[in-house]
Amino acid sequence: MFLINGREQNLLAASDRATQFGDGCFTTARIIDGEICLFAAHLARLQDACQKLLIPFEQWPELQDEMKILAQGHARGVLKVIISRGSGG
């Protein structure tokens, strides 16, 4: 399943700066028994990266909720989060 801007989708705009220039940050978290391992550390790393890259991301509560929901019900798995600067010049 893919969530793009909080909605289940399968397509990302070709103009998105993450696909064009790698302009963004990501984390890949392990899921065990429906829980995200080192959850706080993953969030802190994303927040630090956004701050350093000057990416104006402010939807942290929503992202945390979505990550927890996506992890639920999975005995083992991987959750990847990518924060992009978005589309534009």
Backbone hydrogen bonds in HBPLUS format (Angstrom, degrees):
<---DONOR---> <-ACCEPTOR-->    atom                        ^
c    i                          cat <-CA-CA->   ^        H-A-AA   ^      H-
h    n   atom  resd res      DA  || num        DHA   H-A  angle D-A-AA Bond
n    s   type  num  typ     dist DA aas  dist angle  dist       angle   num
A0009-GLN N   A0002-PHE O   3.06 MM   7  5.77 149.3  2.16 135.8 145.5     1
A0004-ILE N   A0007-ARG O   2.82 MM   3  5.37 162.0  1.85 154.3 150.0     2
A0007-ARG N   A0004-ILE O   3.18 MM   3  5.37 166.3  2.20 108.5 112.5     3
A0016-ASP N   A0013-ALA O   3.00 MM   3  5.37 166.1  2.02 113.8 117.5     4
A0019-THR N   A0016-ASP O   3.09 MM   3  5.63 127.3  2.38 110.5 121.9     5
A0020-GLN N   A0016-ASP O   3.03 MM   4  6.27 157.5  2.08 151.2 158.4     6
A0017-ARG N   A0086-GLY O   2.88 MM  69  5.57 168.6  1.90 124.8 128.5     7
A0021-PHE N   A0017-ARG O   2.84 MM   4  5.39 160.5  1.88 133.3 139.9     8
A0023-ASP N   A0017-ARG O   3.12 MM   6  5.30 167.9  2.13 124.1 120.3     9
A0022-GLY N   A0018-ALA O   3.04 MM   4  4.26 131.6  2.28 107.0 115.4    10
A0024-GLY N   A0022-GLY O   3.05 MM   2  5.89 120.0  2.43 111.1  95.2    11
A0085-ARG N   A0023-ASP O   3.23 MM  62  6.20 155.3  2.29 161.3 154.9    12
A0025-CYS N   A0083-ILE O   2.86 MM  58  5.37 152.1  1.94 148.2 157.3    13
A0083-ILE N   A0025-CYS O   2.79 MM  58  5.37 167.2  1.81 159.3 163.9    14
A0027-THR N   A0081-VAL O   2.94 MM  54  5.41 144.5  2.07 146.2 156.2    15
A0081-VAL N   A0027-THR O   2.89 MM  54  5.41 165.0  1.91 161.6 166.7    16
A0029-ALA N   A0079-LEU O   2.77 MM  50  5.11 169.5  1.78 152.9 152.6    17
A0079-LEU N   A0029-ALA O   2.79 MM  50  5.11 161.5  1.82 151.2 157.4    18
A0037-CYS N   A0030-ARG O   2.87 MM   7  5.54 166.6  1.89 163.3 167.3    19
A0031-ILE N   A0077-GLY O   2.79 MM  46  4.83 161.9  1.82 138.9 134.7    20
A0077-GLY N   A0031-ILE O   3.08 MM  46  4.83 134.4  2.29 137.8 133.1    21
A0032-ILE N   A0035-GLU O   2.96 MM   3  5.40 157.7  2.01 154.6 158.5    22
A0035-GLU N   A0032-ILE O   3.02 MM   3  5.40 163.1  2.05 115.6 121.0    23
A0033-ASP N   A0075-ALA O   2.71 MM  42  4.14 163.2  1.74 126.8 126.1    24
A0034-GLY N   A0074-HIS O   2.73 MM  40  4.91 137.6  1.90 165.9 151.8    25
A0041-ALA N   A0038-LEU O   3.05 MM   3  5.35 118.1  2.44 104.4 119.6    26
A0042-HIS N   A0038-LEU O   3.03 MM   4  6.39 153.8  2.10 157.0 165.2    27
A0043-LEU N   A0039-PHE O   3.07 MM   4  6.39 163.3  2.10 156.7 160.8    28
A0044-ALA N   A0040-ALA O   2.93 MM   4  6.09 160.1  1.97 147.3 153.2    29
A0045-ARG N   A0041-ALA O   2.98 MM   4  6.11 155.6  2.04 144.6 150.7    30
A0046-LEU N   A0042-HIS O   3.04 MM   4  6.32 158.0  2.09 148.1 153.8    31
A0047-GLN N   A0043-LEU O   2.89 MM   4  6.13 163.6  1.92 154.4 159.0    32
A0048-ASP N   A0044-ALA O   2.90 MM   4  6.05 159.8  1.94 148.4 154.0    33
A0049-ALA N   A0045-ARG O   2.93 MM   4  6.09 159.9  1.97 146.7 152.3    34
A0050-CYS N   A0046-LEU O   2.91 MM   4  6.13 164.0  1.94 153.1 157.2    35
A0051-GLN N   A0047-GLN O   3.02 MM   4  6.19 157.4  2.07 145.3 151.6    36
A0052-LYS N   A0048-ASP O   2.95 MM   4  6.18 163.6  1.97 152.2 156.4    37
A0053-LEU N   A0049-ALA O   2.86 MM   4  5.99 152.8  1.94 151.1 158.6    38
A0054-LEU N   A0050-CYS O   2.93 MM   4  5.76 106.9  2.48 134.7 149.9    39
A0055-ILE N   A0050-CYS O   2.87 MM   5  4.82 158.8  1.91 143.0 147.0    40
A0054-LEU N   A0051-GLN O   3.25 MM   3  5.04 154.7  2.31  97.1 104.5    41
A0057-PHE N   A0055-ILE O   2.83 MM   2  5.75 136.0  2.03 109.8  96.2    42
A0063-LEU N   A0059-GLN O   2.96 MM   4  6.17 160.1  2.00 155.1 161.4    43
A0064-GLN N   A0060-TRP O   2.93 MM   4  6.11 165.3  1.95 158.9 161.9    44
A0065-ASP N   A0061-PRO O   3.05 MM   4  6.28 162.3  2.08 148.7 153.1    45
A0066-GLU N   A0062-GLU O   2.93 MM   4  6.15 163.3  1.96 152.7 157.3    46
A0067-MET N   A0063-LEU O   2.90 MM   4  6.10 161.8  1.93 154.6 159.4    47
A0068-LYS N   A0064-GLN O   3.07 MM   4  6.28 163.1  2.10 150.5 154.5    48
A0069-ILE N   A0065-ASP O   2.96 MM   4  6.17 161.1  1.99 152.0 157.4    49
A0070-LEU N   A0066-GLU O   2.92 MM   4  6.08 163.2  1.95 152.7 156.9    50
A0071-ALA N   A0067-MET O   3.07 MM   4  6.24 141.8  2.22 142.7 152.5    51
A0072-GLN N   A0068-LYS O   3.17 MM   4  6.34 138.4  2.35 143.7 153.5    52
A0074-HIS N   A0071-ALA O   3.27 MM   3  5.96 154.1  2.34 143.2 141.9    53
